[in-house]
Amino acid sequence: MWERITSLAAADLTDRRDYVPPHNFADASIKVEGAIHDEWKAHIAPSEAVLGVEAAAREYTQAGHRLDKTVAAAKAAGASWADIGRAAGISRKSAHERWADKQ
C-alpha cells in the first residue's frame, strides 16, 4: 500500500510514500504510477515465464506427434531406418529403437 504524505520532505518512493498537497485528490503521480508499474511487472514476471514454458512444452509435444506421424508415413512409403535416422539427425539404430514399435 502507498501512503499519502502531506510533507514534501517526508516523501520517499522507496518506502511507498508520496506527497499529495492537502485538499487535492490523491491521484497517483507519474513517478508513483511508474513505480507501481515496475513493481507489477516484477510481480508477474515468474508467471509470464511459466506461461512461456507451457507454450513451448505444448509446441514440443505437438512437434513430437507430427514427427511420429511423418516417420510412420515415411516407413509405410518404403523409407529405410537409415534414411529416417539421417533425416531426423540420429543413427539408423536410434531411429529404429524410437519408432519401430509405434507402427
MOPAC internal coordinates of N, CA, C and O (Angstrom, degrees):
PM7 1SCF
backbone

  N    0.0000 0     0.00 0     0.00 0    0    0    0
  C    1.4431 1     0.00 0     0.00 0    1    0    0
  C    1.5285 1   109.36 1     0.00 0    2    1    0
  O    1.2310 1   121.63 1   -34.44 1    3    2    1
  N    1.2961 1   114.48 1   145.56 1    3    2    1
  C    1.4513 1   121.63 1   176.29 1    5    3    2
  C    1.5222 1   109.32 1   -96.50 1    6    5    3
  O    1.2310 1   121.60 1   -34.79 1    7    6    5
  N    1.3074 1   114.54 1   145.21 1    7    6    5
  C    1.4637 1   120.45 1  -178.91 1    9    7    6
  C    1.5271 1   109.67 1  -110.55 1   10    9    7
  O    1.2310 1   121.09 1   -46.55 1   11   10    9
  N    1.3212 1   115.52 1   133.45 1   11   10    9
  C    1.4581 1   121.46 1   177.09 1   13   11   10
  C    1.5257 1   108.26 1   -82.05 1   14   13   11
  O    1.2310 1   120.46 1   -56.62 1   15   14   13
  N    1.3160 1   116.72 1   123.38 1   15   14   13
  C    1.4574 1   122.92 1  -178.65 1   17   15   14
  C    1.5293 1   107.69 1  -111.65 1   18   17   15
  O    1.2310 1   120.55 1   -44.69 1   19   18   17
  N    1.3075 1   116.55 1   135.31 1   19   18   17
  C    1.4676 1   120.17 1  -179.06 1   21   19   18
  C    1.5251 1   112.68 1   -97.11 1   22   21   19
  O    1.2310 1   120.89 1  -176.62 1   23   22   21
  N    1.3274 1   115.90 1     3.38 1   23   22   21
  C    1.4594 1   120.69 1   177.01 1   25   23   22
  C    1.5267 1   108.07 1  -119.19 1   26   25   23
  O    1.2310 1   121.07 1   -57.67 1   27   26   25
  N    1.3094 1   115.57 1   122.33 1   27   26   25
  C    1.4612 1   120.27 1  -179.05 1   29   27   26
  C    1.5283 1   111.22 1   -58.56 1   30   29   27
  O    1.2310 1   119.91 1   145.35 1   31   30   29
  N    1.3197 1   117.77 1   -34.65 1   31   30   29
  C    1.4696 1   121.56 1  -178.99 1   33   31   30
  C    1.5238 1   111.95 1   -67.21 1   34   33   31
  O    1.2310 1   119.99 1   153.14 1   35   34   33
  N    1.3245 1   117.62 1   -26.86 1   35   34   33
  C    1.4703 1   120.72 1  -177.86 1   37   35   34
  C    1.5298 1   112.71 1   -87.11 1   38   37   35
  O    1.2310 1   120.10 1   172.60 1   39   38   37
  N    1.3009 1   117.42 1    -7.40 1   39   38   37
  C    1.4701 1   120.43 1  -179.22 1   41   39   38
  C    1.5233 1   110.03 1   -67.28 1   42   41   39
  O    1.2310 1   121.01 1   -43.20 1   43   42   41
  N    1.3326 1   115.67 1   136.80 1   43   42   41
  C    1.4637 1   121.40 1   179.39 1   45   43   42
  C    1.5271 1   107.77 1  -156.86 1   46   45   43
  O    1.2310 1   120.67 1   -72.49 1   47   46   45
  N    1.3218 1   116.32 1   107.51 1   47   46   45
  C    1.4673 1   120.05 1  -177.19 1   49   47   46
  C    1.5240 1   112.37 1   -63.64 1   50   49   47
  O    1.2310 1   120.18 1   148.77 1   51   50   49
  N    1.3408 1   117.26 1   -31.23 1   51   50   49
  C    1.4642 1   118.94 1  -179.87 1   53   51   50
  C    1.5241 1   111.59 1   -67.47 1   54   53   51
  O    1.2310 1   120.50 1   154.44 1   55   54   53
  N    1.3408 1   116.65 1   -25.56 1   55   54   53
  C    1.4657 1   121.20 1   176.55 1   57   55   54
  C    1.5334 1   111.64 1   -99.39 1   58   57   55
  O    1.2310 1   120.55 1  -170.04 1   59   58   57
  N    1.3280 1   116.55 1     9.96 1   59   58   57
  C    1.4636 1   122.69 1   179.86 1   61   59   58
  C    1.5253 1   112.22 1    61.00 1   62   61   59
  O    1.2310 1   121.44 1  -136.15 1   63   62   61
  N    1.2897 1   114.85 1    43.85 1   63   62   61
  C    1.4634 1   120.37 1   178.63 1   65   63   62
  C    1.5136 1   107.64 1  -124.28 1   66   65   63
  O    1.2310 1   120.53 1   -58.40 1   67   66   65
  N    1.3289 1   116.60 1   121.60 1   67   66   65
  C    1.4591 1   120.88 1  -177.56 1   69   67   66
  C    1.5213 1   110.21 1  -124.47 1   70   69   67
  O    1.2310 1   121.32 1   -38.66 1   71   70   69
  N    1.3102 1   115.08 1   141.34 1   71   70   69
  C    1.4615 1   121.69 1   178.71 1   73   71   70
  C    1.5246 1   109.99 1   -79.12 1   74   73   71
  O    1.2310 1   121.14 1   -51.34 1   75   74   73
  N    1.3048 1   115.43 1   128.66 1   75   74   73
  C    1.4576 1   122.29 1   172.20 1   77   75   74
  C    1.5193 1   106.04 1  -132.40 1   78   77   75
  O    1.2310 1   120.04 1   -57.49 1   79   78   77
  N    1.3194 1   117.53 1   122.51 1   79   78   77
  C    1.4672 1   119.39 1  -178.04 1   81   79   78
  C    1.5283 1   111.26 1   -58.66 1   82   81   79
  O    1.2310 1   120.43 1   -32.66 1   83   82   81
  N    1.3325 1   116.79 1   147.34 1   83   82   81
  C    1.4681 1   120.18 1   177.41 1   85   83   82
  C    1.5297 1   110.37 1   -57.34 1   86   85   83
  O    1.2310 1   120.98 1   -31.71 1   87   86   85
  N    1.3042 1   115.73 1   148.29 1   87   86   85
  C    1.4576 1   123.96 1   177.36 1   89   87   86
  C    1.5264 1   113.83 1    70.22 1   90   89   87
  O    1.2310 1   119.94 1  -171.24 1   91   90   89
  N    1.3233 1   117.71 1     8.76 1   91   90   89
  C    1.4731 1   120.89 1   174.32 1   93   91   90
  C    1.5194 1   108.65 1  -104.38 1   94   93   91
  O    1.2310 1   121.33 1   -24.94 1   95   94   93
  N    1.3171 1   115.06 1   155.06 1   95   94   93
  C    1.4571 1   118.07 1   172.45 1   97   95   94
  C    1.5205 1   108.50 1   -64.48 1   98   97   95
  O    1.2310 1   120.36 1   -30.28 1   99   98   97
  N    1.2958 1   116.91 1   149.72 1   99   98   97
  C    1.4630 1   121.26 1  -178.03 1  101   99   98
  C    1.5272 1   110.91 1   -87.46 1  102  101   99
  O    1.2310 1   120.57 1  -129.28 1  103  102  101
  N    1.3215 1   116.52 1    50.72 1  103  102  101
  C    1.4598 1   120.43 1   175.45 1  105  103  102
  C    1.5286 1   108.52 1   -69.03 1  106  105  103
  O    1.2310 1   121.28 1   -39.91 1  107  106  105
  N    1.3010 1   115.15 1   140.09 1  107  106  105
  C    1.4636 1   119.71 1   179.83 1  109  107  106
  C    1.5254 1   109.65 1   -68.13 1  110  109  107
  O    1.2310 1   121.04 1   -42.11 1  111  110  109
  N    1.3092 1   115.61 1   137.89 1  111  110  109
  C    1.4581 1   120.15 1   176.53 1  113  111  110
  C    1.5274 1   109.00 1   -74.07 1  114  113  111
  O    1.2310 1   120.89 1   -12.48 1  115  114  113
  N    1.3063 1   115.91 1   167.52 1  115  114  113
  C    1.4667 1   121.02 1   177.97 1  117  115  114
  C    1.5299 1   109.99 1   -58.46 1  118  117  115
  O    1.2310 1   120.67 1   139.07 1  119  118  117
  N    1.3349 1   116.33 1   -40.93 1  119  118  117
  C    1.4662 1   119.98 1   179.35 1  121  119  118
  C    1.5297 1   111.06 1   -62.94 1  122  121  119
  O    1.2310 1   120.22 1   137.58 1  123  122  121
  N    1.3253 1   117.19 1   -42.42 1  123  122  121
  C    1.4611 1   121.04 1   179.97 1  125  123  122
  C    1.5247 1   109.98 1   -66.96 1  126  125  123
  O    1.2310 1   120.66 1   136.29 1  127  126  125
  N    1.3342 1   116.34 1   -43.71 1  127  126  125
  C    1.4655 1   118.69 1   178.19 1  129  127  126
  C    1.5143 1   111.08 1   -60.03 1  130  129  127
  O    1.2310 1   120.41 1   139.87 1  131  130  129
  N    1.3312 1   116.82 1   -40.13 1  131  130  129
  C    1.4682 1   120.53 1   176.95 1  133  131  130
  C    1.5211 1   111.62 1   -63.40 1  134  133  131
  O    1.2310 1   120.56 1   137.34 1  135  134  133
  N    1.3300 1   116.53 1   -42.66 1  135  134  133
  C    1.4668 1   120.61 1   179.46 1  137  135  134
  C    1.5299 1   110.92 1   -65.17 1  138  137  135
  O    1.2310 1   120.43 1   139.13 1  139  138  137
  N    1.3233 1   116.79 1   -40.87 1  139  138  137
  C    1.4670 1   120.67 1   178.57 1  141  139  138
  C    1.5294 1   109.75 1   -64.87 1  142  141  139
  O    1.2310 1   120.77 1   137.69 1  143  142  141
  N    1.3229 1   116.14 1   -42.31 1  143  142  141
  C    1.4676 1   120.02 1   178.99 1  145  143  142
  C    1.5268 1   110.77 1   -62.39 1  146  145  143
  O    1.2310 1   120.07 1   135.22 1  147  146  145
  N    1.3260 1   117.46 1   -44.78 1  147  146  145
  C    1.4683 1   121.10 1   178.02 1  149  147  146
  C    1.5252 1   111.17 1   -61.07 1  150  149  147
  O    1.2310 1   120.74 1   137.77 1  151  150  149
  N    1.3257 1   116.18 1   -42.23 1  151  150  149
  C    1.4674 1   120.66 1   178.91 1  153  151  150
  C    1.5299 1   110.68 1   -63.66 1  154  153  151
  O    1.2310 1   120.76 1   137.39 1  155  154  153
  N    1.3177 1   116.16 1   -42.61 1  155  154  153
  C    1.4689 1   120.77 1   179.46 1  157  155  154
  C    1.5237 1   110.56 1   -63.39 1  158  157  155
  O    1.2310 1   120.04 1   136.13 1  159  158  157
  N    1.3365 1   117.53 1   -43.87 1  159  158  157
  C    1.4595 1   120.92 1   179.08 1  161  159  158
  C    1.5362 1   110.81 1   -60.82 1  162  161  159
  O    1.2310 1   120.33 1   138.79 1  163  162  161
  N    1.3280 1   116.98 1   -41.21 1  163  162  161
  C    1.4678 1   120.34 1   177.45 1  165  163  162
  C    1.5309 1   110.59 1   -65.58 1  166  165  163
  O    1.2310 1   120.72 1   143.28 1  167  166  165
  N    1.3191 1   116.23 1   -36.72 1  167  166  165
  C    1.4614 1   121.43 1  -179.21 1  169  167  166
  C    1.5259 1   111.89 1   -66.77 1  170  169  167
  O    1.2310 1   119.96 1   140.25 1  171  170  169
  N    1.3253 1   117.68 1   -39.75 1  171  170  169
  C    1.4617 1   120.21 1  -175.73 1  173  171  170
  C    1.5291 1   113.41 1   -92.52 1  174  173  171
  O    1.2310 1   119.81 1   173.11 1  175  174  173
  N    1.3280 1   117.96 1    -6.89 1  175  174  173
  C    1.4704 1   121.02 1  -177.65 1  177  175  174
  C    1.5294 1   112.96 1   -54.33 1  178  177  175
  O    1.2310 1   118.53 1   133.97 1  179  178  177
  N    1.3485 1   120.40 1   -46.03 1  179  178  177
  C    1.4639 1   118.87 1   178.74 1  181  179  178
  C    1.5371 1   112.57 1   -61.35 1  182  181  179
  O    1.2310 1   120.28 1   139.28 1  183  182  181
  N    1.3168 1   117.06 1   -40.72 1  183  182  181
  C    1.4719 1   120.02 1   179.42 1  185  183  182
  C    1.5169 1   111.28 1   -64.81 1  186  185  183
  O    1.2310 1   120.40 1   138.57 1  187  186  185
  N    1.3225 1   116.84 1   -41.43 1  187  186  185
  C    1.4602 1   119.79 1   178.04 1  189  187  186
  C    1.5221 1   110.96 1   -63.87 1  190  189  187
  O    1.2310 1   120.36 1   141.47 1  191  190  189
  N    1.3225 1   116.92 1   -38.53 1  191  190  189
  C    1.4621 1   120.50 1   178.44 1  193  191  190
  C    1.5260 1   110.60 1   -65.11 1  194  193  191
  O    1.2310 1   120.17 1   138.92 1  195  194  193
  N    1.3266 1   117.28 1   -41.08 1  195  194  193
  C    1.4638 1   121.04 1   179.06 1  197  195  194
  C    1.5327 1   110.15 1   -65.28 1  198  197  195
  O    1.2310 1   120.03 1   142.20 1  199  198  197
  N    1.3251 1   117.55 1   -37.80 1  199  198  197
  C    1.4613 1   120.20 1   175.78 1  201  199  198
  C    1.5227 1   110.83 1   -60.57 1  202  201  199
  O    1.2310 1   120.32 1   142.07 1  203  202  201
  N    1.3192 1   116.99 1   -37.93 1  203  202  201
  C    1.4632 1   120.95 1   175.87 1  205  203  202
  C    1.5133 1   112.08 1   -64.35 1  206  205  203
  O    1.2310 1   120.59 1   139.63 1  207  206  205
  N    1.3263 1   116.49 1   -40.37 1  207  206  205
  C    1.4703 1   120.67 1   177.11 1  209  207  206
  C    1.5227 1   110.01 1   -63.49 1  210  209  207
  O    1.2310 1   120.52 1   135.81 1  211  210  209
  N    1.3372 1   116.61 1   -44.19 1  211  210  209
  C    1.4709 1   120.29 1   179.51 1  213  211  210
  C    1.5243 1   111.02 1   -60.27 1  214  213  211
  O    1.2310 1   120.21 1   135.85 1  215  214  213
  N    1.3207 1   117.20 1   -44.15 1  215  214  213
  C    1.4636 1   120.61 1  -179.79 1  217  215  214
  C    1.5260 1   110.79 1   -64.23 1  218  217  215
  O    1.2310 1   120.41 1   136.30 1  219  218  217
  N    1.3207 1   116.82 1   -43.70 1  219  218  217
  C    1.4642 1   120.35 1   179.48 1  221  219  218
  C    1.5235 1   110.87 1   -64.91 1  222  221  219
  O    1.2310 1   119.96 1   141.00 1  223  222  221
  N    1.3288 1   117.69 1   -39.00 1  223  222  221
  C    1.4734 1   120.96 1   178.86 1  225  223  222
  C    1.5281 1   110.49 1   -65.03 1  226  225  223
  O    1.2310 1   120.66 1   140.04 1  227  226  225
  N    1.3403 1   116.34 1   -39.96 1  227  226  225
  C    1.4659 1   120.33 1   177.36 1  229  227  226
  C    1.5318 1   110.72 1   -62.15 1  230  229  227
  O    1.2310 1   120.90 1   134.14 1  231  230  229
  N    1.3239 1   115.88 1   -45.86 1  231  230  229
  C    1.4658 1   120.74 1   179.08 1  233  231  230
  C    1.5262 1   110.94 1   -63.51 1  234  233  231
  O    1.2310 1   120.58 1   140.77 1  235  234  233
  N    1.3255 1   116.50 1   -39.23 1  235  234  233
  C    1.4621 1   121.36 1   178.87 1  237  235  234
  C    1.5302 1   110.61 1   -62.56 1  238  237  235
  O    1.2310 1   120.85 1   135.09 1  239  238  237
  N    1.3218 1   115.98 1   -44.91 1  239  238  237
  C    1.4676 1   120.74 1   178.98 1  241  239  238
  C    1.5187 1   110.52 1   -63.41 1  242  241  239
  O    1.2310 1   120.38 1   135.01 1  243  242  241
  N    1.3279 1   116.88 1   -44.99 1  243  242  241
  C    1.4646 1   120.73 1   179.33 1  245  243  242
  C    1.5288 1   110.99 1   -62.31 1  246  245  243
  O    1.2310 1   120.56 1   139.01 1  247  246  245
  N    1.3215 1   116.54 1   -40.99 1  247  246  245
  C    1.4632 1   120.12 1   178.48 1  249  247  246
  C    1.5244 1   110.58 1   -64.36 1  250  249  247
  O    1.2310 1   120.38 1   141.72 1  251  250  249
  N    1.3302 1   116.88 1   -38.28 1  251  250  249
  C    1.4664 1   120.67 1   177.45 1  253  251  250
  C    1.5187 1   111.83 1   -62.62 1  254  253  251
  O    1.2310 1   120.65 1   138.26 1  255  254  253
  N    1.3309 1   116.36 1   -41.74 1  255  254  253
  C    1.4713 1   120.00 1   177.47 1  257  255  254
  C    1.5260 1   111.07 1   -64.98 1  258  257  255
  O    1.2310 1   120.83 1   137.93 1  259  258  257
  N    1.3458 1   116.01 1   -42.07 1  259  258  257
  C    1.4722 1   119.76 1   177.91 1  261  259  258
  C    1.5206 1   110.68 1   -61.97 1  262  261  259
  O    1.2310 1   120.59 1   138.38 1  263  262  261
  N    1.3312 1   116.47 1   -41.62 1  263  262  261
  C    1.4649 1   120.79 1   179.78 1  265  263  262
  C    1.5213 1   110.25 1   -63.83 1  266  265  263
  O    1.2310 1   120.27 1   135.09 1  267  266  265
  N    1.3259 1   117.10 1   -44.91 1  267  266  265
  C    1.4729 1   120.22 1   178.01 1  269  267  266
  C    1.5251 1   111.23 1   -57.42 1  270  269  267
  O    1.2310 1   120.55 1   136.08 1  271  270  269
  N    1.3352 1   116.56 1   -43.92 1  271  270  269
  C    1.4673 1   120.46 1  -178.82 1  273  271  270
  C    1.5261 1   111.75 1   -67.47 1  274  273  271
  O    1.2310 1   120.35 1   139.20 1  275  274  273
  N    1.3168 1   116.93 1   -40.80 1  275  274  273
  C    1.4627 1   118.63 1  -178.95 1  277  275  274
  C    1.5205 1   111.50 1   -72.37 1  278  277  275
  O    1.2310 1   119.70 1   148.30 1  279  278  277
  N    1.3119 1   118.17 1   -31.70 1  279  278  277
  C    1.4685 1   120.60 1   174.36 1  281  279  278
  C    1.5193 1   109.41 1   -65.25 1  282  281  279
  O    1.2310 1   120.30 1   135.24 1  283  282  281
  N    1.3231 1   117.04 1   -44.76 1  283  282  281
  C    1.4677 1   120.01 1   178.56 1  285  283  282
  C    1.5272 1   110.50 1   -60.61 1  286  285  283
  O    1.2310 1   120.32 1   139.13 1  287  286  285
  N    1.3191 1   117.00 1   -40.87 1  287  286  285
  C    1.4686 1   120.62 1   178.97 1  289  287  286
  C    1.5287 1   110.70 1   -66.21 1  290  289  287
  O    1.2310 1   120.65 1   139.41 1  291  290  289
  N    1.3328 1   116.36 1   -40.59 1  291  290  289
  C    1.4648 1   119.79 1   179.19 1  293  291  290
  C    1.5254 1   110.62 1   -64.59 1  294  293  291
  O    1.2310 1   120.94 1   137.67 1  295  294  293
  N    1.3164 1   115.81 1   -42.33 1  295  294  293
  C    1.4695 1   119.55 1   179.52 1  297  295  294
  C    1.5296 1   110.27 1   -64.96 1  298  297  295
  O    1.2310 1   120.76 1   137.59 1  299  298  297
  N    1.3424 1   116.15 1   -42.41 1  299  298  297
  C    1.4667 1   120.16 1   178.89 1  301  299  298
  C    1.5292 1   111.28 1   -64.16 1  302  301  299
  O    1.2310 1   120.42 1   152.31 1  303  302  301
  N    1.3199 1   116.80 1   -27.69 1  303  302  301
  C    1.4575 1   120.93 1   178.86 1  305  303  302
  C    1.5270 1   112.31 1   -83.61 1  306  305  303
  O    1.2310 1   120.17 1   177.44 1  307  306  305
  N    1.3360 1   117.27 1    -2.56 1  307  306  305
  C    1.4533 1   120.79 1   175.55 1  309  307  306
  C    1.5138 1   116.09 1   104.29 1  310  309  307
  O    1.2310 1   119.45 1  -173.52 1  311  310  309
  N    1.3255 1   118.66 1     6.48 1  311  310  309
  C    1.4688 1   120.58 1   178.88 1  313  311  310
  C    1.5249 1   109.58 1   -68.29 1  314  313  311
  O    1.2310 1   120.83 1   -33.06 1  315  314  313
  N    1.3209 1   116.03 1   146.94 1  315  314  313
  C    1.4686 1   120.66 1   178.39 1  317  315  314
  C    1.5212 1   109.82 1   -84.33 1  318  317  315
  O    1.2310 1   121.03 1   -16.30 1  319  318  317
  N    1.3398 1   115.63 1   163.70 1  319  318  317
  C    1.4631 1   119.70 1   175.99 1  321  319  318
  C    1.5233 1   109.91 1   -65.10 1  322  321  319
  O    1.2310 1   119.90 1   149.32 1  323  322  321
  N    1.3150 1   117.80 1   -30.68 1  323  322  321
  C    1.4685 1   121.07 1   177.29 1  325  323  322
  C    1.5271 1   110.17 1   -64.80 1  326  325  323
  O    1.2310 1   120.74 1   135.02 1  327  326  325
  N    1.3460 1   116.19 1   -44.98 1  327  326  325
  C    1.4742 1   119.87 1   178.61 1  329  327  326
  C    1.5285 1   111.06 1   -63.51 1  330  329  327
  O    1.2310 1   120.62 1   135.70 1  331  330  329
  N    1.3314 1   116.43 1   -44.30 1  331  330  329
  C    1.4632 1   121.05 1  -179.70 1  333  331  330
  C    1.5261 1   110.51 1   -64.59 1  334  333  331
  O    1.2310 1   120.66 1   135.10 1  335  334  333
  N    1.3279 1   116.35 1   -44.90 1  335  334  333
  C    1.4636 1   120.31 1   178.21 1  337  335  334
  C    1.5092 1   111.80 1   -60.02 1  338  337  335
  O    1.2310 1   120.53 1   135.55 1  339  338  337
  N    1.3296 1   116.58 1   -44.45 1  339  338  337
  C    1.4652 1   120.72 1   179.42 1  341  339  338
  C    1.5391 1   109.93 1   -61.05 1  342  341  339
  O    1.2310 1   120.33 1   136.59 1  343  342  341
  N    1.3264 1   116.98 1   -43.41 1  343  342  341
  C    1.4667 1   120.92 1  -179.52 1  345  343  342
  C    1.5317 1   111.54 1   -65.06 1  346  345  343
  O    1.2310 1   120.32 1   146.81 1  347  346  345
  N    1.3251 1   116.99 1   -33.19 1  347  346  345
  C    1.4644 1   121.71 1  -179.20 1  349  347  346
  C    1.5269 1   112.44 1   -88.70 1  350  349  347
  O    1.2310 1   120.39 1   173.80 1  351  350  349
  N    1.3236 1   116.87 1    -6.20 1  351  350  349
  C    1.4621 1   120.40 1   178.98 1  353  351  350
  C    1.5206 1   113.13 1    79.69 1  354  353  351
  O    1.2310 1   120.71 1  -154.12 1  355  354  353
  N    1.3333 1   116.24 1    25.88 1  355  354  353
  C    1.4683 1   121.23 1   178.34 1  357  355  354
  C    1.5265 1   108.49 1  -132.78 1  358  357  355
  O    1.2310 1   120.71 1    -5.87 1  359  358  357
  N    1.3159 1   116.24 1   174.13 1  359  358  357
  C    1.4635 1   119.54 1  -178.88 1  361  359  358
  C    1.5297 1   111.35 1   -77.61 1  362  361  359
  O    1.2310 1   121.28 1   -15.28 1  363  362  361
  N    1.3304 1   115.15 1   164.72 1  363  362  361
  C    1.4597 1   121.81 1   176.51 1  365  363  362
  C    1.5236 1   109.97 1   -57.43 1  366  365  363
  O    1.2310 1   121.01 1   135.43 1  367  366  365
  N    1.3252 1   115.67 1   -44.57 1  367  366  365
  C    1.4671 1   120.85 1  -178.64 1  369  367  366
  C    1.5361 1   110.74 1   -63.73 1  370  369  367
  O    1.2310 1   120.67 1   135.54 1  371  370  369
  N    1.3310 1   116.32 1   -44.46 1  371  370  369
  C    1.4708 1   119.22 1   179.56 1  373  371  370
  C    1.5186 1   111.31 1   -63.37 1  374  373  371
  O    1.2310 1   120.36 1   140.25 1  375  374  373
  N    1.3378 1   116.91 1   -39.75 1  375  374  373
  C    1.4663 1   120.56 1   178.03 1  377  375  374
  C    1.5198 1   110.31 1   -62.45 1  378  377  375
  O    1.2310 1   120.53 1   134.88 1  379  378  377
  N    1.3129 1   116.60 1   -45.12 1  379  378  377
  C    1.4662 1   120.66 1   179.43 1  381  379  378
  C    1.5251 1   111.16 1   -62.38 1  382  381  379
  O    1.2310 1   120.72 1   134.89 1  383  382  381
  N    1.3305 1   116.23 1   -45.11 1  383  382  381
  C    1.4710 1   120.39 1   179.89 1  385  383  382
  C    1.5277 1   111.68 1   -63.36 1  386  385  383
  O    1.2310 1   120.56 1   144.21 1  387  386  385
  N    1.3005 1   116.54 1   -35.79 1  387  386  385
  C    1.4652 1   120.01 1  -176.92 1  389  387  386
  C    1.5213 1   112.66 1   -77.20 1  390  389  387
  O    1.2310 1   119.85 1   139.86 1  391  390  389
  N    1.3413 1   117.89 1   -40.14 1  391  390  389
  C    1.4607 1   118.47 1  -169.83 1  393  391  390
  C    1.5253 1   116.15 1  -116.96 1  394  393  391
  O    1.2310 1   118.90 1   171.55 1  395  394  393
  N    1.3197 1   119.70 1    -8.45 1  395  394  393
  C    1.4659 1   120.19 1  -176.08 1  397  395  394
  C    1.5283 1   112.36 1   -59.93 1  398  397  395
  O    1.2310 1   119.70 1   142.09 1  399  398  397
  N    1.3194 1   118.17 1   -37.91 1  399  398  397
  C    1.4701 1   120.41 1  -177.32 1  401  399  398
  C    1.5361 1   112.48 1   -82.38 1  402  401  399
  O    1.2310 1   119.40 1   175.73 1  403  402  401
  N    1.3293 1   118.75 1    -4.27 1  403  402  401
  C    1.4704 1   121.37 1  -178.51 1  405  403  402
  C    1.5307 1   111.56 1   -95.28 1  406  405  403
  O    1.2310 1   120.00 1  -174.21 1  407  406  405
  N    1.2913 1   117.60 1     5.79 1  407  406  405
  C    1.4648 1   119.68 1  -178.47 1  409  407  406
  C    1.5070 1   111.76 1   -91.72 1  410  409  407
  O    1.2310 1   120.10 1   180.00 1  411  410  409

